Amino acid sequence: MISPDAPPPEPPLVIVPGTPPAPRHAPSAVVVVAAVIGLVLGAGGMGLAWMLSGSSGATADAREACVLLERSLPIRLDVASGNRLGAAVMLAQAAAETDSTYRPLATSVLTMLKAYQGTKVEDPEFQDLLAKTRSICGEV
């Protein structure tokens, strides 16, 4: 038995073929304004943090290339050393593309990678390239 205080049952949902869907409402102006303010504040915060960090993207890339070079020492003829040298080349080239003062570093690391691929790491030529590159890294 149905209680007299109970709400009436809802009618069944009838979908008639060919009827258009209910119209969608555009987001309210408040939601749009809040989203824009959030994006502006977020971008401003990121920009401020980047500015206060004191390192440009090029400087950070050059420093990381040198860090990878140091982590590769002693350089061996193995996959890990080759991958680190390759990554150092990519970072040094990225730095040089953004800031031409890092061109000598990019050139030196690339020359070193080419020598690594075609010589023994104990050869004096390779050791001279390594010393030159480390010297350039000392100025970054």
C-alpha positions in Angstrom: 0.0 0.0 0.0 1.3 3.5 -0.8 1.5 6.0 2.0 -0.6 9.2 1.4 2.4 11.3 2.3 4.7 9.6 -0.3 5.5 11.7 -3.4 3.9 10.4 -6.6 6.1 8.1 -8.6 8.0 9.7 -11.5 6.7 8.9 -14.9 9.0 6.5 -16.9 11.5 8.0 -19.2 10.3 7.7 -22.8 12.8 8.2 -25.6 11.2 8.9 -28.9 13.3 8.2 -31.9 14.2 11.3 -33.9 13.8 13.7 -31.0 16.8 16.1 -30.7 18.8 16.0 -27.5 18.3 18.6 -24.8 20.2 21.8 -25.5 23.5 22.2 -23.8 24.1 25.4 -21.9 27.3 27.4 -22.4 29.5 27.8 -19.2 28.5 30.8 -17.2 30.5 34.0 -17.4 31.6 33.5 -13.8 33.2 30.1 -14.6 35.0 31.6 -17.7 36.3 34.5 -15.7 37.5 32.3 -12.9 39.3 30.0 -15.4 41.0 33.0 -17.0 42.1 34.4 -13.7 43.5 31.0 -12.6 45.5 30.7 -15.8 46.9 34.2 -15.6 47.9 33.8 -11.9 49.4 30.3 -12.6 51.4 31.6 -15.6 52.6 34.6 -13.6 53.7 32.5 -10.7 55.7 30.2 -13.0 57.2 33.1 -14.8 58.2 34.7 -11.5 59.7 31.4 -10.2 61.7 31.1 -13.5 62.9 34.7 -13.3 64.0 34.3 -9.7 65.9 31.1 -10.4 68.6 33.1 -12.1 69.4 30.5 -14.8 68.2 30.8 -18.3 67.2 27.7 -20.1 70.5 27.8 -22.1 72.6 28.1 -18.9 70.7 25.2 -17.3 71.1 23.0 -20.4 74.9 23.8 -20.6 75.4 23.0 -16.9 73.5 19.7 -17.2 75.6 18.7 -20.2 78.7 19.2 -18.1 77.1 17.3 -15.1 76.4 14.4 -17.5 80.0 14.5 -18.8 81.3 14.4 -15.2 78.9 11.5 -14.3 80.3 9.6 -17.3 83.8 9.6 -15.8 85.7 7.4 -16.2 84.4 7.0 -19.7 84.2 3.4 -20.8 83.1 1.8 -24.1 79.7 0.7 -22.8 76.1 1.7 -23.4 75.7 3.8 -20.3 78.8 6.0 -21.2 77.7 6.3 -24.8 74.1 7.3 -23.8 75.4 9.9 -21.3 77.7 11.4 -23.9 74.9 11.5 -26.4 72.6 13.2 -23.9 75.4 15.7 -23.1 75.7 16.5 -26.8 71.9 17.1 -27.1 71.8 19.4 -24.0 74.9 21.3 -25.2 73.4 21.8 -28.6 70.1 23.0 -27.1 72.1 25.5 -25.1 74.0 26.7 -28.1 70.8 27.1 -30.2 69.4 29.4 -27.5 72.6 31.2 -26.6 75.6 31.2 -29.0 78.1 31.6 -26.2 77.6 27.9 -25.6 78.7 27.0 -29.2 82.2 26.0 -28.1 80.8 23.6 -25.5 78.4 22.0 -28.1 81.2 21.7 -30.7 83.6 20.2 -28.1 81.2 17.6 -26.7 80.1 16.6 -30.3 83.7 16.2 -31.4 84.3 14.1 -28.3 81.3 11.9 -29.0 82.6 11.3 -32.6 86.0 10.4 -31.3 84.4 8.1 -28.7 82.6 6.2 -31.4 85.8 5.8 -33.5 88.7 5.4 -31.1 89.7 4.0 -27.8 89.0 6.1 -24.8 92.6 5.7 -23.6 94.0 7.3 -26.8 95.8 10.6 -26.2 93.6 12.3 -28.8 90.4 11.4 -26.9 92.0 12.4 -23.5 92.9 15.8 -25.0 89.3 16.3 -26.2 88.0 15.3 -22.7 90.4 17.8 -21.0 89.4 20.6 -23.4 85.7 19.9 -22.8 86.1 19.8 -19.1 88.0 23.1 -19.3 85.1 24.6 -21.2 82.7 23.2 -18.6 84.7 24.9 -15.9 83.7 28.3 -17.4 79.9 27.5 -17.6 
